[in-house]
Structure formats: structure tokens, C-alpha cells
Amino acid sequence: MARCTAPVRGHSSAAAAAACPACRYRSSYRYSGYSPSYPTSSGGSYSGGSGSFGRSGGTSRPRWSKAGSPISYTSAQVLSLTPIRETVETRAVTLPDLRDVFLCHAWDDRQGIAKQLHDLLVVAGVKVWFSEKDVQLGQPLMRAIDKGLANSRIGLVLVTPALIARLPNEGVAEKELSALLAGNQLVPIVHNTTYAALRNVSPLLASRTGLDTAEDSMEVVAAKIAELVAV
């Protein structure tokens, strides 16, 4: 029997599904032909192409996604994000004045991919605690996370090669990180690296699966975060 080449997270595109010996004949991997648009920071729009907004294979609809939303999630994403959504809902009631998210990132990414993600989130209506506006220069990573989360419902950790290079020098306390993860307050967003690389420097952070730009474009990642924090 042929085996699926992406059994956990699903295929990243219809082409990838078509190349899989187990999934190539499944109708569930065919694109519907609907091509939604999503605004970007440049003032243009992102088109989902020939398929739905996100991956079409192995998708699941989370309870916080509004009816008719074109954004699709894998079952693994729904599983990992559901506890985060529960934190959002709880903190929205008990602490209504908090910002939606705190964006934690490496200093080297502040004018690049972190700024891009910040702008996409803002366009989507998300209130973001961002280092360029809210965190002091040279502030230790864990202190920045603590401060950001104190003023936000959840935190996003943008995991890039720059962040992975920085983590060993930050002295990230396992106890502090464990408490944040246990509280379902952090969502890793992996970009231009892998969870395996993150695991080498922070096994605890890597234990929390989140979103990955190898699977979704940054525009789609921002759209999913916007849905996740909408209350």
C-alpha cells in the first residue's frame, strides 16, 4: 500500500498532493477553484491562487473560524492552536484592555520579516505589541516576553535563523519558558528554519507546534493569527 509523504501536517499544495503516491487520486486534495484575496501591507492584495486560503489537504475547521471563511487549517494546527484560543477568550473577559498579541523576534529581524509580519497583522486589525514601538533596545529576550505578555493576550515567537543564533546567549530559563508554554500563551511561527533546528537550542519551545512559513505564506499566517485572536 502506498504511504502518504506528508501524513502529519498534510501537503503544502495541490501539486505536492498530486505527487504523493497515496493522495494523488483523492478528491479532497483538489482545489475548488475559488481564489480569495487578502490585503497586504503594501496596499495590494494576496490571492490564494487556484485553491483555498491555506493548504487544501487534511484540513479541519476550528470553532473560532467564522462561517464562510476561506482560510483552511490542518488538523495538527487546529489541535495546537485550540488551547491558545481558549487563553485568548479567557483573557479577553478578565483583561479586556490588553493588546491582542505580543510579537517576540530577534533584533536582527526587526526591520525585515518581523516588520512584515507586524504590518500584515495590523492590516488585519490585530493590536500588536512590537519591539520597534514598545520594547527597550537591548532588553533580554525573556524579560521582553514577560513584559509583552503582561500587556497582551498571547505571544508570537518568530523563530528565524537569527533567533536560533541568539537563544543560547539569552540564557532562556527552562522554568520560565515552561510556565509560559503551560499557560498556553505562546505560538511559535517558524520562518526559514525548522522545528528540528529550534529543538537543538530550545527543546521546550520546539515542543509547542504552531505555524510554519514552509507550509503557509506569511500573509496566510497573519490571517490565521487574526482569526485566532478575534473576539
Beta strands, then each sheet from edge to edge (+ up, - down):
strand 1: 37-39
strand 2: 45-47
strand 3: 59-60
strand 4: 73-74
strand 5: 99-104
strand 6: 128-130
strand 7: 152-159
strand 8: 186-190
strand 9: 211-212
sheet 1: 1+ 2-
sheet 2: 3+ 4-
sheet 3: 6+ 5+ 7+ 8+ 9+
end
